[in-house]
Amino acid sequence: MPSIEERVAYLEGTVGEHSRAFTDIQHALSDIRTGLTELRADMHARFNQIDQRFGQIDQRFGQIDQRFVQVDQRFAQVDQRLMWLTGTLFAVLLAMIGTLATAYFR
């Protein structure tokens, strides 16, 4: 059976190995935390870029919407003018038919 000194020496060696392993684990965790912090900062920057791009796209859609509103107003004006023109042409056609009918039946 090993003596107390041998057992203590064995335990000191084992504890020393555990201590070194624990220190290595702490360094690894520190590296992981640093990497995650950098990744988080990169992701934050990318999301800000994406937000800016969506803002630009939203602005462009707003401009396109304004153009469609302007075109719709122009079509409404053209539609109103076309109605007046059609009504005037129809009235002239009726007047001509009436004049021709009067001349024919006279």
MMTF fields as JSON, N, C-alpha, C and O atoms, coordinates in Angstrom:
{
  "mmtfVersion": "1.0.0",
  "mmtfProducer": "UNKNOWN",
  "numBonds": 423,
  "numAtoms": 424,
  "numGroups": 106,
  "numChains": 1,
  "numModels": 1,
  "chainsPerModel": [1],
  "groupsPerChain": [106],
  "chainIdList": ["A"],
  "bondAtomList": [4, 2, 8, 6, 12, 10, 16, 14, 20, 18, 24, 22, 28, 26, 32, 30, 36, 34, 40, 38, 44, 42, 48, 46, 52, 50, 56, 54, 60, 58, 64, 62, 68, 66, 72, 70, 76, 74, 80, 78, 84, 82, 88, 86, 92, 90, 96, 94, 100, 98, 104, 102, 108, 106, 112, 110, 116, 114, 120, 118, 124, 122, 128, 126, 132, 130, 136, 134, 140, 138, 144, 142, 148, 146, 152, 150, 156, 154, 160, 158, 164, 162, 168, 166, 172, 170, 176, 174, 180, 178, 184, 182, 188, 186, 192, 190, 196, 194, 200, 198, 204, 202, 208, 206, 212, 210, 216, 214, 220, 218, 224, 222, 228, 226, 232, 230, 236, 234, 240, 238, 244, 242, 248, 246, 252, 250, 256, 254, 260, 258, 264, 262, 268, 266, 272, 270, 276, 274, 280, 278, 284, 282, 288, 286, 292, 290, 296, 294, 300, 298, 304, 302, 308, 306, 312, 310, 316, 314, 320, 318, 324, 322, 328, 326, 332, 330, 336, 334, 340, 338, 344, 342, 348, 346, 352, 350, 356, 354, 360, 358, 364, 362, 368, 366, 372, 370, 376, 374, 380, 378, 384, 382, 388, 386, 392, 390, 396, 394, 400, 398, 404, 402, 408, 406, 412, 410, 416, 414, 420, 418],
  "bondOrderList": [1, 1, 1, 1, 1, 1, 1, 1, 1, 1, 1, 1, 1, 1, 1, 1, 1, 1, 1, 1, 1, 1, 1, 1, 1, 1, 1, 1, 1, 1, 1, 1, 1, 1, 1, 1, 1, 1, 1, 1, 1, 1, 1, 1, 1, 1, 1, 1, 1, 1, 1, 1, 1, 1, 1, 1, 1, 1, 1, 1, 1, 1, 1, 1, 1, 1, 1, 1, 1, 1, 1, 1, 1, 1, 1, 1, 1, 1, 1, 1, 1, 1, 1, 1, 1, 1, 1, 1, 1, 1, 1, 1, 1, 1, 1, 1, 1, 1, 1, 1, 1, 1, 1, 1, 1],
  "groupList": [{"groupName": "MET", "atomNameList": ["N", "CA", "C", "O"], "elementList": ["N", "C", "C", "O"], "formalChargeList": [0, 0, 0, 0], "bondAtomList": [1, 0, 2, 1, 3, 2], "bondOrderList": [1, 1, 2], "singleLetterCode": "M", "chemCompType": "L-PEPTIDE LINKING"}, {"groupName": "PRO", "atomNameList": ["N", "CA", "C", "O"], "elementList": ["N", "C", "C", "O"], "formalChargeList": [0, 0, 0, 0], "bondAtomList": [1, 0, 2, 1, 3, 2], "bondOrderList": [1, 1, 2], "singleLetterCode": "P", "chemCompType": "L-PEPTIDE LINKING"}, {"groupName": "SER", "atomNameList": ["N", "CA", "C", "O"], "elementList": ["N", "C", "C", "O"], "formalChargeList": [0, 0, 0, 0], "bondAtomList": [1, 0, 2, 1, 3, 2], "bondOrderList": [1, 1, 2], "singleLetterCode": "S", "chemCompType": "L-PEPTIDE LINKING"}, {"groupName": "ILE", "atomNameList": ["N", "CA", "C", "O"], "elementList": ["N", "C", "C", "O"], "formalChargeList": [0, 0, 0, 0], "bondAtomList": [1, 0, 2, 1, 3, 2], "bondOrderList": [1, 1, 2], "singleLetterCode": "I", "chemCompType": "L-PEPTIDE LINKING"}, {"groupName": "GLU", "atomNameList": ["N", "CA", "C", "O"], "elementList": ["N", "C", "C", "O"], "formalChargeList": [0, 0, 0, 0], "bondAtomList": [1, 0, 2, 1, 3, 2], "bondOrderList": [1, 1, 2], "singleLetterCode": "E", "chemCompType": "L-PEPTIDE LINKING"}, {"groupName": "ARG", "atomNameList": ["N", "CA", "C", "O"], "elementList": ["N", "C", "C", "O"], "formalChargeList": [0, 0, 0, 0], "bondAtomList": [1, 0, 2, 1, 3, 2], "bondOrderList": [1, 1, 2], "singleLetterCode": "R", "chemCompType": "L-PEPTIDE LINKING"}, {"groupName": "VAL", "atomNameList": ["N", "CA", "C", "O"], "elementList": ["N", "C", "C", "O"], "formalChargeList": [0, 0, 0, 0], "bondAtomList": [1, 0, 2, 1, 3, 2], "bondOrderList": [1, 1, 2], "singleLetterCode": "V", "chemCompType": "L-PEPTIDE LINKING"}, {"groupName": "ALA", "atomNameList": ["N", "CA", "C", "O"], "elementList": ["N", "C", "C", "O"], "formalChargeList": [0, 0, 0, 0], "bondAtomList": [1, 0, 2, 1, 3, 2], "bondOrderList": [1, 1, 2], "singleLetterCode": "A", "chemCompType": "L-PEPTIDE LINKING"}, {"groupName": "TYR", "atomNameList": ["N", "CA", "C", "O"], "elementList": ["N", "C", "C", "O"], "formalChargeList": [0, 0, 0, 0], "bondAtomList": [1, 0, 2, 1, 3, 2], "bondOrderList": [1, 1, 2], "singleLetterCode": "Y", "chemCompType": "L-PEPTIDE LINKING"}, {"groupName": "LEU", "atomNameList": ["N", "CA", "C", "O"], "elementList": ["N", "C", "C", "O"], "formalChargeList": [0, 0, 0, 0], "bondAtomList": [1, 0, 2, 1, 3, 2], "bondOrderList": [1, 1, 2], "singleLetterCode": "L", "chemCompType": "L-PEPTIDE LINKING"}, {"groupName": "GLY", "atomNameList": ["N", "CA", "C", "O"], "elementList": ["N", "C", "C", "O"], "formalChargeList": [0, 0, 0, 0], "bondAtomList": [1, 0, 2, 1, 3, 2], "bondOrderList": [1, 1, 2], "singleLetterCode": "G", "chemCompType": "PEPTIDE LINKING"}, {"groupName": "THR", "atomNameList": ["N", "CA", "C", "O"], "elementList": ["N", "C", "C", "O"], "formalChargeList": [0, 0, 0, 0], "bondAtomList": [1, 0, 2, 1, 3, 2], "bondOrderList": [1, 1, 2], "singleLetterCode": "T", "chemCompType": "L-PEPTIDE LINKING"}, {"groupName": "HIS", "atomNameList": ["N", "CA", "C", "O"], "elementList": ["N", "C", "C", "O"], "formalChargeList": [0, 0, 0, 0], "bondAtomList": [1, 0, 2, 1, 3, 2], "bondOrderList": [1, 1, 2], "singleLetterCode": "H", "chemCompType": "L-PEPTIDE LINKING"}, {"groupName": "PHE", "atomNameList": ["N", "CA", "C", "O"], "elementList": ["N", "C", "C", "O"], "formalChargeList": [0, 0, 0, 0], "bondAtomList": [1, 0, 2, 1, 3, 2], "bondOrderList": [1, 1, 2], "singleLetterCode": "F", "chemCompType": "L-PEPTIDE LINKING"}, {"groupName": "ASP", "atomNameList": ["N", "CA", "C", "O"], "elementList": ["N", "C", "C", "O"], "formalChargeList": [0, 0, 0, 0], "bondAtomList": [1, 0, 2, 1, 3, 2], "bondOrderList": [1, 1, 2], "singleLetterCode": "D", "chemCompType": "L-PEPTIDE LINKING"}, {"groupName": "GLN", "atomNameList": ["N", "CA", "C", "O"], "elementList": ["N", "C", "C", "O"], "formalChargeList": [0, 0, 0, 0], "bondAtomList": [1, 0, 2, 1, 3, 2], "bondOrderList": [1, 1, 2], "singleLetterCode": "Q", "chemCompType": "L-PEPTIDE LINKING"}, {"groupName": "ASN", "atomNameList": ["N", "CA", "C", "O"], "elementList": ["N", "C", "C", "O"], "formalChargeList": [0, 0, 0, 0], "bondAtomList": [1, 0, 2, 1, 3, 2], "bondOrderList": [1, 1, 2], "singleLetterCode": "N", "chemCompType": "L-PEPTIDE LINKING"}, {"groupName": "TRP", "atomNameList": ["N", "CA", "C", "O"], "elementList": ["N", "C", "C", "O"], "formalChargeList": [0, 0, 0, 0], "bondAtomList": [1, 0, 2, 1, 3, 2], "bondOrderList": [1, 1, 2], "singleLetterCode": "W", "chemCompType": "L-PEPTIDE LINKING"}],
  "groupTypeList": [0, 1, 2, 3, 4, 4, 5, 6, 7, 8, 9, 4, 10, 11, 6, 10, 4, 12, 2, 5, 7, 13, 11, 14, 3, 15, 12, 7, 9, 2, 14, 3, 5, 11, 10, 9, 11, 4, 9, 5, 7, 14, 0, 12, 7, 5, 13, 16, 15, 3, 14, 15, 5, 13, 10, 15, 3, 14, 15, 5, 13, 10, 15, 3, 14, 15, 5, 13, 6, 15, 6, 14, 15, 5, 13, 7, 15, 6, 14, 15, 5, 9, 0, 17, 9, 11, 10, 11, 9, 13, 7, 6, 9, 9, 7, 0, 3, 10, 11, 9, 7, 11, 7, 8, 13, 5],
  "groupIdList": [1, 2, 3, 4, 5, 6, 7, 8, 9, 10, 11, 12, 13, 14, 15, 16, 17, 18, 19, 20, 21, 22, 23, 24, 25, 26, 27, 28, 29, 30, 31, 32, 33, 34, 35, 36, 37, 38, 39, 40, 41, 42, 43, 44, 45, 46, 47, 48, 49, 50, 51, 52, 53, 54, 55, 56, 57, 58, 59, 60, 61, 62, 63, 64, 65, 66, 67, 68, 69, 70, 71, 72, 73, 74, 75, 76, 77, 78, 79, 80, 81, 82, 83, 84, 85, 86, 87, 88, 89, 90, 91, 92, 93, 94, 95, 96, 97, 98, 99, 100, 101, 102, 103, 104, 105, 106],
  "secStructList": [7, 7, 7, 2, 2, 2, 2, 2, 2, 2, 2, 2, 2, 2, 2, 2, 2, 2, 2, 2, 2, 2, 2, 2, 2, 2, 2, 2, 2, 2, 2, 2, 2, 2, 2, 2, 2, 2, 2, 2, 2, 2, 2, 2, 2, 2, 2, 2, 2, 2, 2, 2, 2, 2, 2, 2, 2, 2, 2, 2, 2, 2, 2, 2, 2, 2, 2, 2, 2, 2, 2, 2, 2, 2, 2, 2, 2, 2, 2, 2, 2, 2, 2, 2, 2, 2, 2, 2, 2, 2, 2, 2, 2, 2, 2, 2, 2, 2, 2, 2, 2, 2, 2, 2, 7, 7],
  "xCoordList": [0.858, 0.0, 0.902, 1.908, 0.518, 1.36, 1.318, 0.337, 2.396, 2.472, 1.697, 1.288, 1.508, 0.749, 1.445, 0.786, 2.735, 3.464, 3.262, 3.113, 3.255, 3.025, 1.6, 1.36, 0.667, -0.743, -0.945, -1.674, -0.303, -0.399, 0.248, -0.29, 1.386, 2.066, 1.181, 1.089, 0.533, -0.377, -1.538, -1.909, -2.106, -3.224, -2.782, -3.523, -1.598, -1.105, -0.919, -1.245, -0.403, -0.255, -1.597, -1.755, -2.554, -3.89, -4.564, -5.15, -4.481, -5.071, -4.375, -5.03, -3.06, -2.327, -2.796, -2.958, -3.021, -3.536, -4.933, -5.251, -5.76, -7.119, -7.066, -7.852, -6.156, -6.015, -5.59, -6.116, -4.629, -4.205, -5.353, -5.573, -6.08, -7.218, -8.278, -8.856, -8.533, -9.513, -9.071, -9.894, -7.789, -7.255, -7.395, -7.752, -7.114, -7.287, -8.749, -9.046, -9.652, -11.083, -11.478, -12.262, -10.944, -11.254, -10.759, -11.463, -9.565, -9.041, -9.893, -10.173, -10.301, -11.144, -12.477, -12.961, -13.069, -14.341, -14.161, -15.04, -13.044, -12.768, -12.665, -13.179, -11.99, -11.896, -13.27, -13.574, -14.09, -15.442, -16.26, -16.979, -16.159, -16.889, -16.443, -17.261, -15.128, -14.61, -15.146, -15.571, -15.12, -15.646, -17.119, -17.561, -17.882, -19.318, -19.581, -20.504, -18.783, -18.932, -18.66, -19.39, -17.602, -17.29, -18.389, -18.784, -18.876, -19.961, -21.212, -21.889, -21.507, -22.678, -22.529, -23.491, -21.343, -21.108, -21.242, -21.824, -20.701, -20.827, -22.284, -22.724, -23.023, -24.435, -25.211, -26.089, -24.886, -25.554, -25.284, -26.187, -24.038, -23.691, -24.426, -24.924, -24.502, -25.199, -26.693, -27.286, -27.299, -28.714, -28.962, -29.994, -28.046, -28.186, -28.13, -28.892, -27.227, -27.154, -28.455, -28.965, -28.981, -30.236, -31.375, -32.222, -31.402, -32.437, -32.347, -33.368, -31.116, -30.945, -31.436, -32.091, -31.122, -31.576, -33.092, -33.695, -33.715, -35.176, -35.764, -36.816, -35.096, -35.547, -35.488, -36.398, -34.405, -34.283, -35.355, -35.953, -35.595, -36.625, -37.996, -38.807, -38.259, -39.537, -39.704, -40.796, -38.621, -38.665, -38.947, -39.727, -38.323, -38.57, -40.01, -40.624, -40.557, -41.96, -42.87, -43.899, -42.503, -43.281, -43.259, -44.279, -42.092, -41.989, -42.832, -43.525, -42.77, -43.563, -45.043, -45.822, -45.442, -46.843, -47.293, -48.4, -46.442, -46.783, -46.952, -47.862, -46.072, -46.198, -47.51, -48.163, -47.901, -49.16, -50.344, -51.326, -50.255, -51.334, -51.424, -52.523, -50.288, -50.279, -50.853, -51.65, -50.44, -50.952, -52.446, -53.185, -52.9, -54.327, -55.106, -56.201, -54.57, -55.237, -55.3, -56.309, -54.219, -54.215, -55.244, -55.945, -55.345, -56.343, -57.75, -58.648, -57.95, -59.265, -59.603, -60.744, -58.626, -58.853, -59.151, -60.065, -58.362, -58.574, -59.936, -60.638, -60.321, -61.608, -62.747, -63.738, -62.603, -63.637, -63.703, -64.793, -62.561, -62.539, -63.109, -63.813, -62.805, -63.332, -64.847, -65.526, -65.386, -66.831, -67.47, -68.489, -66.851, -67.363, -67.289, -68.231, -66.179, -66.009, -67.036, -67.627, -67.251, -68.234, -69.638, -70.413, -69.956, -71.269, -71.457, -72.525, -70.416, -70.501, -70.657, -71.485, -69.872, -69.974, -71.341, -71.903, -71.87, -73.202, -74.262, -75.184, -74.138, -75.093, -74.987, -76.01, -73.775, -73.587, -74.167, -74.792, -73.964, -74.512, -76.024, -76.64, -76.634, -78.091, -78.58, -79.604, -77.849, -78.237, -78.146, -79.016, -77.101, -76.955, -78.052, -78.618, -78.337, -79.409, -80.74, -81.556, -80.945, -82.193, -82.282, -83.351, -81.173, -81.153, -81.392, -82.161, -80.724, -80.925, -82.349, -82.928, -82.915, -84.303, -85.266, -86.228, -85.037, -85.917, -85.825, -86.839, -84.606, -84.444, -85.048, -85.576, -84.986, -85.515, -87.039, -87.648, -87.663, -89.103, -89.794, -91.009, -89.11, -89.689, -90.108, -90.618],
  "yCoordList": [-1.17, 0.0, 1.229, 1.275, 2.251, 3.436, 4.238, 4.237, 4.894, 5.712, 7.007, 7.348, 7.709, 8.965, 9.98, 10.723, 10.014, 10.98, 10.689, 11.615, 9.412, 9.051, 9.423, 9.921, 9.168, 9.479, 10.987, 11.444, 11.75, 13.206, 13.703, 14.596, 13.14, 13.538, 13.227, 14.02, 12.059, 11.688, 12.674, 13.123, 13.003, 13.954, 15.342, 16.026, 15.759, 17.065, 17.081, 18.071, 16.002, 15.914, 15.949, 16.636, 15.212, 15.174, 16.54, 17.016, 17.165, 18.493, 19.502, 20.385, 19.383, 20.278, 20.132, 21.124, 18.861, 18.63, 19.219, 19.834, 19.027, 19.588, 21.115, 21.762, 21.663, 23.111, 23.646, 24.654, 22.957, 23.383, 23.233, 24.105, 22.119, 21.901, 22.974, 23.484, 23.317, 24.35, 25.702, 26.46, 26.005, 27.255, 27.275, 28.302, 26.138, 26.053, 26.261, 26.928, 25.684, 25.854, 27.316, 27.84, 27.978, 29.398, 30.232, 31.135, 29.942, 30.676, 30.409, 31.319, 29.154, 28.816, 29.55, 30.077, 29.586, 30.305, 31.798, 32.451, 32.332, 33.746, 34.023, 35.029, 33.114, 33.272, 33.181, 33.934, 32.267, 32.115, 33.376, 33.844, 33.928, 35.161, 36.307, 37.087, 36.394, 37.455, 37.271, 38.231, 36.024, 35.744, 36.065, 36.63, 35.703, 36.002, 37.506, 37.994, 38.229, 39.693, 40.3, 41.186, 39.822, 40.328, 39.953, 40.763, 38.723, 38.281, 39.126, 39.51, 39.406, 40.228, 41.631, 42.185, 42.202, 43.54, 43.507, 44.415, 42.458, 42.333, 42.185, 42.797, 41.367, 41.18, 42.481, 42.805, 43.219, 44.498, 45.466, 46.164, 45.495, 46.373, 45.936, 46.779, 44.622, 44.13, 44.454, 44.854, 44.28, 44.595, 46.087, 46.471, 46.923, 48.357, 48.638, 49.462, 47.954, 48.122, 47.667, 48.325, 46.556, 46.043, 47.01, 47.246, 47.57, 48.564, 49.783, 50.315, 50.224, 51.359, 51.01, 51.822, 49.809, 49.398, 49.327, 49.772, 48.768, 48.729, 50.132, 50.382, 51.043, 52.434, 53.044, 53.762, 52.752, 53.256, 52.654, 53.354, 51.357, 50.695, 51.265, 51.487, 51.504, 52.094, 53.481, 53.85, 54.248, 55.581, 55.482, 56.269, 54.527, 54.351, 53.952, 54.446, 53.058, 52.686, 53.888, 54.022, 54.75, 55.979, 56.872, 57.453, 56.983, 57.782, 57.173, 57.89, 55.856, 55.182, 55.372, 55.589, 55.295, 55.496, 56.909, 57.095, 57.91, 59.282, 59.404, 60.083, 58.744, 58.789, 58.161, 58.681, 57.044, 56.405, 57.303, 57.337, 58.022, 58.949, 60.057, 60.435, 60.577, 61.62, 61.089, 61.761, 59.869, 59.272, 59.034, 59.25, 58.59, 58.353, 59.657, 59.668, 60.751, 62.05, 62.488, 63.037, 62.247, 62.611, 61.792, 62.325, 60.492, 59.661, 60.116, 60.061, 60.563, 61.069, 62.309, 62.462, 63.206, 64.391, 63.997, 64.534, 63.047, 62.594, 61.935, 62.147, 61.146, 60.471, 61.494, 61.33, 62.546, 63.589, 64.331, 64.607, 64.647, 65.339, 64.447, 64.927, 63.148, 62.219, 62.127, 62.004, 62.186, 62.172, 63.421, 63.334, 64.586, 65.824, 65.761, 66.156, 65.269, 65.167, 64.219, 64.523, 63.08, 62.118, 62.722, 62.555, 63.411, 64.046, 65.11, 65.21, 65.905, 66.947, 66.329, 66.785, 65.298, 64.622, 63.981, 64.015, 63.404, 62.811, 63.878, 63.657, 65.039, 66.133, 66.649, 66.943, 66.766, 67.225, 66.204, 66.576, 64.916, 63.87, 63.911, 63.76, 64.114, 64.224, 65.459, 65.409, 66.557, 67.777, 67.544, 67.993, 66.844, 66.578, 65.632, 65.827, 64.612, 63.682, 64.42, 64.207, 65.292, 66.066, 66.98, 67.109, 67.615, 68.503, 67.707, 68.124, 66.552, 65.722, 65.172, 65.083, 64.802, 64.301, 65.4, 65.135, 66.635, 67.736, 68.018, 68.272, 67.975, 68.253, 67.112, 67.369, 65.909, 64.776, 64.75, 64.422, 65.093, 65.042, 66.336, 66.448, 67.261, 68.516, 68.498, 69.498],
  "zCoordList": [0.0, 0.0, 0.0, 0.707, -0.825, -0.916, 0.384, 1.127, 0.605, 1.816, 1.622, 0.512, 2.712, 2.683, 1.789, 1.062, 1.836, 1.011, -0.467, -1.264, -0.845, -2.239, -2.65, -3.75, -1.74, -2.037, -2.172, -3.053, -1.304, -1.366, -2.656, -3.311, -3.023, -4.261, -5.47, -6.407, -5.434, -6.53, -6.616, -7.701, -5.454, -5.431, -5.883, -6.588, -5.491, -5.935, -7.446, -8.101, -7.999, -9.463, -10.177, -11.186, -9.654, -10.256, -10.163, -11.135, -8.997, -8.809, -9.723, -10.277, -9.885, -10.785, -12.216, -12.927, -12.655, -14.014, -14.165, -15.183, -13.148, -13.194, -13.222, -13.914, -12.481, -12.443, -13.813, -14.285, -14.445, -15.803, -16.802, -17.643, -16.699, -17.607, -17.391, -18.351, -16.13, -15.824, -16.377, -16.891, -16.276, -16.823, -18.339, -18.916, -18.99, -20.442, -20.837, -21.829, -20.052, -20.328, -20.158, -20.949, -19.137, -18.938, -20.121, -20.573, -20.625, -21.782, -23.022, -23.802, -23.192, -24.341, -24.259, -25.261, -23.07, -22.897, -23.131, -23.694, -22.709, -22.939, -24.44, -24.93, -25.171, -26.626, -27.279, -28.204, -26.801, -27.348, -27.08, -27.963, -25.876, -25.556, -26.459, -26.946, -26.675, -27.556, -28.973, -29.616, -29.45, -30.785, -30.905, -31.905, -29.879, -29.898, -29.855, -30.506, -29.1, -29.046, -30.414, -30.859, -31.087, -32.43, -33.422, -34.261, -33.316, -34.2, -33.981, -34.934, -32.728, -32.419, -33.002, -33.535, -32.905, -33.469, -34.984, -35.577, -35.618, -37.071, -37.496, -38.468, -36.757, -37.09, -36.908, -37.708, -35.858, -35.621, -36.782, -37.243, -37.243, -38.369, -39.632, -40.378, -39.884, -41.076, -41.013, -42.015, -39.839, -39.712, -39.906, -40.455, -39.472, -39.738, -41.231, -41.737, -41.947, -43.404, -44.056, -44.963, -43.598, -44.164, -43.876, -44.737, -42.675, -42.344, -43.262, -43.698, -43.554, -44.463, -45.861, -46.513, -46.319, -47.653, -47.716, -48.692, -46.677, -46.659, -46.618, -47.206, -45.934, -45.931, -47.323, -47.735, -48.047, -49.415, -50.312, -51.13, -50.16, -50.975, -50.649, -51.549, -49.376, -48.975, -49.576, -50.01, -49.599, -50.199, -51.696, -52.232, -52.369, -53.809, -54.077, -55.023, -53.252, -53.415, -53.187, -53.85, -52.266, -52.05, -53.276, -53.646, -53.911, -55.129, -56.251, -56.973, -56.391, -57.427, -57.151, -58.08, -55.892, -55.53, -55.891, -56.397, -55.636, -56.003, -57.518, -57.993, -58.273, -59.74, -60.196, -61.101, -59.578, -59.949, -59.619, -60.36, -58.518, -58.163, -59.211, -59.617, -59.649, -60.678, -61.988, -62.641, -62.371, -63.611, -63.493, -64.453, -62.327, -62.118, -62.231, -62.794, -61.712, -61.834, -63.289, -63.732, -64.037, -65.464, -66.228, -67.088, -65.923, -66.592, -66.24, -67.081, -65.012, -64.624, -65.442, -65.878, -65.661, -66.482, -67.925, -68.551, -68.447, -69.829, -69.947, -70.936, -68.968, -68.984, -68.977, -69.69, -68.171, -68.117, -69.454, -69.956, -70.02, -71.318, -72.421, -73.31, -72.363, -73.354, -73.255, -74.275, -72.044, -71.873, -72.496, -73.183, -72.242, -72.838, -74.363, -75.051, -74.884, -76.336, -76.939, -77.975, -76.305, -76.793, -76.757, -77.699, -75.692, -75.598, -76.667, -77.272, -76.9, -77.931, -79.317, -80.105, -79.623, -80.919, -81.106, -82.2, -80.05, -80.134, -80.393, -81.178, -79.737, -79.956, -81.387, -82.006, -81.925, -83.303, -84.274, -85.267, -83.993, -84.853, -84.862, -85.917, -83.703, -83.648, -84.405, -85.086, -84.285, -85.009, -86.514, -87.26, -86.973, -88.41, -88.905, -89.981, -88.108, -88.502, -88.545, -89.442, -87.56, -87.557, -88.774, -89.371, -89.148, -90.307, -91.586, -92.452, -91.7, -92.889, -92.959, -94.041, -91.799, -91.786, -92.185, -92.905, -91.737, -92.101, -93.582, -94.233, -94.13, -95.559, -96.391, -97.473, -95.934, -96.678, -96.681, -97.699, -95.549, -95.435, -95.861, -95.699, -96.367, -96.8, -98.206, -98.711]
}
